[in-house]
Amino acid sequence: MAVAGVLVAGGAITYAVAEDGGSQGAPSADSADAGFARDMAVHHQQAVEMSYIVRDRTDDVEVRRLAYDIAQTQANQRGMLIGWLDLWGLPKVSADPPMTWMDMGDAPSAGDGSLMPGMATDNEMKKLEKLNGKQAEIFYLQLMTDHHKGGIHMAEGCVDKCTVGVEKRLAQGMVDAQQSEISLMTGMLKERGAKPRS
């Protein structure tokens, strides 16, 4: 029932974008709206992957529940972002570096698969796949805290620069939800004798 509600809500938001964007025409391929949709879809995909990895590396109910919530939420939002690009008739990839729409296209990334701030490197993803139990929980919580901080920075950029109202509202919702989850994860790390990396 909850999943059906999420799907209905997703469809309603996609429809709202059609109406919202329809009054002024679709955003351009180099707009903040399109750039945010493309970049956040990539950012979210890694969060989904990390969450499914840790789900299989621990039996801890609290961490598994958090990972499930993050995976479901971000997969749903990613679907909306890609759906909007389809609706606008815009490409899902760009030749420009990530975050060019935020005037950060020349900002250095961590490299090794980390395309944007907060994203885990390929080596960090491989390390997560090898850990078990408490070690996996701690590393996941640390990686996801960093990931959320990068995501919040990007979502705040959309709130500031995007023009499609419903996309701005989704971005603000991401900021609020991920700030709340950072607080939750900081507490979970403390319970495990650890703390965020930054």
N, C-alpha and C positions, 0 to 999 in steps of 0.2 A: 504494500500500500504506500509506504514511504517512497519507494523507488518510483512508483507511478506518479506521485505528487511532484517529485523532482523533475521527471520527464515533462510533465504538463507545464511546470514552471519554466523549464528550459525553452519549451516551444513558445510560451507566452512572451518570454524575453526576446527570443529571436523575432517574433512577430512585431514586438514593440520597436525593435531596431529598424525593421522594414518601414514602419510608420515614421519613426523618429528621423531616420536618415532620408526618408522619401521627401520630406518637406524642403530639404535643401540639396537634394541629390546625394549620391553615394560619395564617401570620402575618396580622396585620390590615393594612389598607390604609395606615395611618399608622405602621406599624412600621419599625424600622431596616432589617429584611430587605427589605421592599418598597421603601423609599426608596432603598436602595443599588442594588437591582436596576434600578430605573427610571433613576436618575441615572447609574450607571456604563454603562448601555446607550447613553445619549446621548453620554457622554464618549468611549466606545470608538468610536462611529460616526465621530466627527470624526478620530480617529487613523487609522482605516481610509481615510478620504477623503484625508487628507494623504499617506499612504503611497502610494496609487495615483497621486496627482498627481506626487510626486517620481520615481516609477518611470518616468514618461514624460518627465521633464525632465533626466535624466542617463543616461549610459552607464556610470557607475562601478559595477563589479560589487559592491563591498563595500556601498555605500549601497543599491543595488537589492535585495541579499539581505536586509539589515536591514529595509528597507521591506516586503518580501514577508513576512518572519517576523512583523513587528508586525501587518500587515494580517490575516494568517491567524489568528494567535493571538487578536487582539482581536475579530475577526468571530465566531470560534468561541465565545469567552466571552460575547459579546453575545447570541448565540443561546441559550446556557444561561440567562442572566439573564431574557430575555424568556420562555423556556420555563417557568421557575419561576413567573413571574407568571401565566402561563396555568394552570399546574398548581394554583396557589393560588386561582384564580378572582378575581384582582385586576386593576384597570385598569393599563394601561401608561403612563398619564399621570396627573398630579395637579394639582389647582388650587393646591396649595401651591408656594411658590418652591423651586427646587432646593436640596438640602442641608438642608431643614428638619429632616429626621431626625437630622442632626448638630448641631441647634440653631444652624445657620448660615444659616437661610432669609432673614435680613435682612442678610447679609454682602454688601457691594458687589461686583459683578462688573466685569470690564473693559468690559462693554457691547459694542455692535456685534457681536452674535452670540456673544460669549463668556459662556456661561450659568453656568459654574463655574470655580473656580481652575484655572489651567493651560491652559484652552481658548484656542485662537487666535481672534482677532477676524475678522470678515468681510473686513476690509481686509488682514489678514495672509494669509488664505487666497487672496485675489485676487493678492497680491504673489507668493506661492509659485507660482501658476499662470503667472506672467509670467517667472520666472527660469529660467535654463538652466545646465547644467554645475555648476562648482564653487560658484557663487553659490546655486544651488538646493539643493545638498547642504548647505551651511553653514546656510542658513535653515531647512531641514527639520530638521536635527539640533538646532538651537537651539529651534525650536518644539516638537519632540517631547520634548526634555529638560524644558521647562516643563510640557508636557502630562503627562509621567510624574510629575513632582513633585506636580502637582495630583491625579493618579490615586492616588498612594501615600497622600496625606493622606486621601482618601476611603476607600480600602481599609483603612487603619489604623482609621478610624472604624467600619467594619463589623466588623473583628476585635474591637473593643472593645464594640460595641453589638448586633450581630446575634445571634440566638438559634438559627438553623438551623445545625447543625454543619458540614455540607458547604459551605454558603455562606461561613462564617467561614474554612474551609480554603482555598476558592478565593481569598478576599480576601487571605489571608496569602501564597498563591502569587503573586498579582499584585504584592504589595509586594516580595517577594524577586526576582522576574523583572525588574521595572521598575527596581529599584535597580541590578541587574547591568547592564541596558541603559543606564542613565544613565552608569555608569562607562565602558562601551564607547563611547558617543557622545561623552563628554568627550575620550577619546583620539582619536577620529576627527576631532573639531573641531581638536584640537591639530595633527594631521597636516596640516590644511588652513589652519593659521595663524590659527585662530579659537578662541573659547572660549564656554561657555554664557553666556546673557544675564544670569543671576542666580545 
